[in-house]
Amino acid sequence: MTLHQLAAEPATLPTRTSWYLADLGEARGKQELFIRQSPQKLKVLREHALIESAVSSNRIEGVEVEQSRVGTLVFGGVDMIRHLLDQLRSEGKVRCLGRGRAARWERIEN
């Protein structure tokens, strides 16, 4: 509802909205400062989040993975998949459509 009010160019901005905008600006500044000052800590936190996400997803599917192997599976798996797709592409069995995260792979029928 607030976005509709802002789009309509209201004469005054509700006080609550201005507080939220100020809080968002402050949080953004702290985030940028943290990224610049502690990139290594941020990398470790990101990796930990990916591992915990993989553990939880597998647990939902009924698959239990040893905690010591999860990191290898998560981070090593991406490299293994990339290597396999590159190999299949060089053999003419698949082709890549798009780039980056939007990329899709298509099987080439012979």
N, C-alpha and C positions, 0 to 999 in steps of 0.2 A: 504494500500500500504506500510505503514511503517513496518508492521509485516513481509511482504515479504522481504523487504530490510534487516531487522534484521536477518531473517532466512537464508538469503544468505550470512551472515557474511560480510557486506560491509567493505571496507578498512577504510572509515571514516563515522562517524555518522553525519547526517545533523544537523546543528545548531538548527534549529527549533525543531527537535525531542529531542535533549538534553535538551532544555528549558522545553518542555512538561514533560519529565521524571523527571526533577528537581522539577517542580511544583507538580507533582503527589506524589513524595517522601515527600515534605513539607506538603502537604495536609494530607497524611497518618499519619505523625507524629502528626499533630494537632488533627486529629480525635482520635488517641489513647490517647493523653493527655486529651482531653475532656471526653472520656469514663471513664478514671480513676478518674478524678477530679470531674465530675458532673454526676454520674449515675442516680441520682434522676431527674435532669432536662431532661436527655435523655429519661427516662421512660415517663415523662409527654409529651414530644414532640412526642414520638412514639404513645402514646395513642391518642393524639390530631389528629395525622395523620390518624390513623385508623378510628376515629369517622368521620372526614371530608370526608374520602373516602367512608364510608358507607352512609353518607348523600347524597353525589354526586351520587353514584350508584343508590340509591333509587329514587332520583329526576329524573334521566334519565329514570327510569322505570315508572315514573308517580306517585310514592308513596311519600307523604309528611309525615315526622315524626317530632314530636315536639323535639326541640333541647335538652330539659331536659331529654327525654327518650332514646336518641340515645346511650349514654354510657351504660345504663343498657341493652339495646338490643344487642349491640355489644359484651360486655364483659360477660354479664350474659347468652347470647345465646350460647356461646361456651361451657360453663359448662353444660347447659341444654342439648345440643346435645350430649355431651360426656356421660352424665348420661343416656340418652335415649338409645344410642348405646350399652352401657354396659349392660343395662337391657335387650335389645333385644338379645344380645349375650348370656347372662346367661339363657335366655328362649329357646335358640337353634334356633332362627329365622334368625339370620344373623351370618356371620363369617367375620373376618378381614383378608385381604390379604396384607401382607407387614407391614412395620413399619414406624413411623414418618409421614412426609408430603406425602410420596409416598404410604401410606396405602390406600387401597380401601376396601369397604364393599360390601359383596355379600349376597344376600338373599338366604336362605336355603329353598328349595322346599320340602314340606312334602307330 
